[in-house]
């Protein structure tokens, strides 16, 4: 029984990825272009999210500053989820809703990209970060699910929305990490040329 349950997780995840490939390829390609334009102009990506999305923000930043699959020059990316002193100071002195937005205002510049992750599309602190990014004339690449929530409604035409067509958090997160890997790969392909991925 347990093994069947585990196998069903694999099947459900694979089915969603297969179904979403056609729907999400266009916004993911747009995200690649937005991020590429940013980093080739000397800009950086600021990434934020809560819980598993915070881990995804850190994962993306690590792939950008270090490398994805190929050697290349370092690319600018900062996860806004990692500095415990900044996070706790802002949460304590103001409120948790502002933990990302204050960092965006401090670090973000016109031409930078905010990578905003929220499986529900309704995370208040991520929404506040998007507002701050718009104030700073930054582009936003938002990864959501469940129809996009309030974040989907607040994005501008120049922003990119990668909305996973599913309701379950685990499945949405699984597609988010694939989408982030696609962005990393797409940027590398544009910078370094096409190359068959190694197995």
C-alpha positions in Angstrom: 0.0 0.0 0.0 2.8 2.5 0.9 4.7 1.7 -2.2 1.6 2.3 -4.4 1.1 5.6 -2.6 4.7 6.6 -3.4 4.4 5.5 -7.0 1.2 7.6 -7.3 3.2 10.7 -6.2 5.7 10.1 -9.0 2.8 9.5 -11.5 0.9 12.7 -10.5 4.1 14.8 -10.6 5.1 13.5 -14.0 1.5 14.0 -15.4 1.4 17.6 -14.2 4.8 18.4 -15.7 3.8 16.8 -19.0 0.5 18.7 -19.1 2.1 22.0 -18.0 5.0 21.9 -20.5 3.1 23.5 -23.3 1.3 26.0 -21.1 4.4 27.2 -19.2 7.0 27.1 -21.9 6.0 30.6 -23.2 6.1 32.4 -19.8 9.3 30.5 -18.8 10.9 31.7 -22.1 9.8 35.2 -21.3 11.4 34.9 -17.8 14.7 33.8 -19.4 14.6 36.9 -21.6 13.8 39.2 -18.7 16.6 37.7 -16.5 19.1 37.6 -19.4 18.4 41.3 -20.2 18.9 42.1 -16.5 22.2 40.3 -15.9 23.8 41.3 -19.2 23.2 44.9 -18.3 24.9 44.5 -15.0 21.8 44.0 -13.0 20.9 41.3 -10.5 18.0 39.0 -9.5 16.5 39.4 -6.0 14.6 36.2 -5.0 12.0 35.7 -2.2 9.4 33.3 -0.9 8.3 31.6 2.3 9.0 28.0 3.5 9.7 25.8 0.5 9.6 28.8 -1.8 12.3 30.4 0.4 14.4 27.3 -0.2 13.7 27.6 -4.0 14.8 31.3 -3.9 18.1 30.2 -2.3 18.5 27.3 -4.7 18.1 29.6 -7.7 20.5 32.1 -6.3 23.1 29.4 -5.7 22.8 28.2 -9.3 23.2 31.7 -10.6 26.1 32.9 -8.5 27.9 29.5 -8.7 26.8 27.7 -11.8 24.0 25.5 -13.2 25.4 22.8 -15.4 28.2 24.5 -17.3 31.1 26.8 -16.3 30.4 30.4 -16.9 31.0 33.8 -15.3 29.2 34.4 -12.1 25.7 36.0 -12.4 24.3 38.4 -9.8 21.5 36.9 -7.6 20.6 37.4 -3.9 18.1 35.4 -1.9 16.3 37.8 0.4 15.5 34.8 2.7 18.9 34.2 4.2 20.0 37.0 6.5 18.5 36.1 9.9 19.5 39.4 11.4 17.8 41.4 8.7 14.7 39.2 8.7 14.3 39.2 12.5 15.0 42.9 12.9 12.4 43.9 10.3 9.9 41.4 11.6 10.4 42.6 15.2 10.6 46.3 14.6 7.9 46.5 11.8 6.1 43.3 10.9 6.7 40.2 8.9 4.9 41.5 5.8 7.8 43.9 5.3 10.8 41.5 5.5 11.3 41.3 1.8 10.0 44.8 0.6 12.5 46.7 2.8 15.3 44.6 1.3 14.0 45.3 -2.2 14.0 49.0 -1.5 17.5 48.8 -0.1 19.1 46.6 -2.7 17.0 46.8 -5.8 17.7 49.2 -8.7 16.0 49.9 -12.0 16.6 47.1 -14.4 16.9 44.4 -11.7 14.5 41.5 -11.5 12.5 40.3 -8.6 11.9 36.6 -8.6 8.8 36.2 -6.4 7.7 32.7 -5.4 4.3 32.0 -3.8 2.4 28.7 -4.4 -0.9 30.3 -3.3 -0.2 33.6 -5.0 -1.4 35.3 -1.8 1.7 35.7 0.4 1.5 39.2 1.8 5.2 39.7 2.2 5.8 38.6 -1.4 3.1 41.0 -2.6 4.7 43.8 -0.7 8.1 42.9 -2.3 6.4 43.1 -5.8 5.0 46.6 -4.9 8.5 47.7 -3.8 10.0 46.3 -7.0 7.5 48.2 -9.1 8.5 51.4 -7.2 12.1 50.7 -8.1 11.3 50.1 -11.8 12.3 46.5 -11.6 10.7 43.7 -13.6 9.0 40.9 -11.7 9.0 37.2 -12.5 6.4 35.6 -10.4 6.0 31.8 -9.8 2.6 30.9 -8.4 -0.1 28.2 -8.5 -3.8 27.9 -7.8 -4.8 30.5 -10.5 -2.2 33.0 -9.4 -4.1 34.5 -6.5 -3.7 38.2 -5.7 -0.2 38.3 -7.1 -1.5 37.4 -10.6 -3.8 40.4 -10.4 -1.1 42.9 -9.4 1.4 42.1 -12.1 2.1 44.5 -14.9 2.2 43.7 -18.6 6.0 43.9 -18.5 6.1 41.3 -15.7 6.2 37.5 -16.2 3.7 35.2 -14.6 4.5 31.4 -14.4 1.3 30.0 -12.9 1.3 26.3 -12.3 -2.2 24.9 -13.2 -2.7 22.9 -10.0 -4.1 23.3 -6.4 -1.8 21.1 -4.4 1.2 22.8 -2.9 3.7 19.9 -3.3 2.9 19.6 -7.0 3.2 23.3 -7.5 6.6 23.4 -5.8 7.8 20.5 -7.9 7.0 22.4 -11.1 8.5 25.6 -9.7 11.9 24.0 -9.2 11.7 22.6 -12.8 10.8 26.1 -14.1 13.8 27.6 -12.2 16.1 25.0 -13.7 14.7 25.9 -17.1 15.4 29.5 -16.5 19.0 28.7 -15.5 19.5 26.5 -18.5 17.9 29.1 -20.8 20.1 31.8 -19.6 23.2 29.6 -20.0 22.1 28.6 -23.5 21.7 32.3 -24.5 25.1 33.3 -23.0 27.1 30.2 -24.0 25.3 28.7 -26.9 23.3 25.6 -27.3 24.7 22.4 -25.8 23.2 19.1 -25.3 22.7 18.5 -21.5 24.9 15.9 -20.0 23.2 12.9 -18.4 
